[in-house]
């Protein structure tokens, strides 16, 4: 078990994840495990990136635009997606800082676009980094792989 200071508890797992029935109890002296926090971040990244602009009435800027524009080349599309992912994560995933996103070209499957996200956790209590391999598949859904 690890101890996370009260000011850093906001960087643990989300309220809705804590309300699930099989979630371990978190108390003032028993913080979430680091693996729980990393898994929570990865789930949130996938949910954020699969949201589309305008879908959330309370946060109209949440999510990404639809990238089905056939006039863009793959490299241009990948660059635009990379910028959009960075902007979305910087605004809506406060647990991450120093976000670095790399486009990974794959000539073997041109309908899939791969990205590698590396970031630090934004907490003085956790000196961890997170690495997320992200796939934009041929159905235009982002999956953490």
JORAZI-V560749 format. One record per backbone hydrogen bond with DSSP energy under -1.0 kcal/mol. CO is the residue of the C=O (numbers start at 1). NH is the residue of the N-H. If there is no record, write none. Layout:
# JORAZI-V560749
CO NH
CO NH
This chain:
# JORAZI-V560749
2 31
5 8
6 9
8 11
9 12
14 18
15 19
20 23
30 27
33 37
34 38
35 39
36 40
37 41
38 42
39 43
40 44
41 45
42 46
43 47
44 48
45 49
46 50
48 51
51 64
52 55
59 62
60 54
64 53
69 72
73 77
74 78
75 79
76 80
77 81
78 82
79 83
80 84
81 85
82 86
83 87
84 88
85 89
86 90
87 91
88 92
89 93
93 96
95 122
97 120
100 118
102 116
109 112
113 136
114 104
115 134
116 102
117 132
118 100
119 130
120 97
121 123
128 121
130 119
132 117
133 145
134 115
135 143
136 113
137 140
141 137
143 135
